[in-house]
Amino acid sequence: MIVRDDEYLDFSKVPESRGVPPGLYRVVAVGIVIIFLIGAAVVMMSGYGHHWPAATTLRVPLKNDQ
């Protein structure tokens, strides 16, 4: 089969990247903020339902006499 010269693909050049899309920076920034917000929520809620060592801890009944 005879193929014309202009139908061959040119593999002599390496493709150039167009760079990182500007929206990607925003998505990464929002993701990092969300990670820190979740971490702050975990730290703030870590004391919920716990009796930390204190003077009032001694008054917590440890067995149920019913």
Buried (B, 14 or more C-beta within 10 A) or exposed (E): EEEEEEEEEEEEEEEEEEEEEEEEEEEEEEEEEEEEEEEEEEEEEEEEEEEEEEEEEEEEEEEEEE
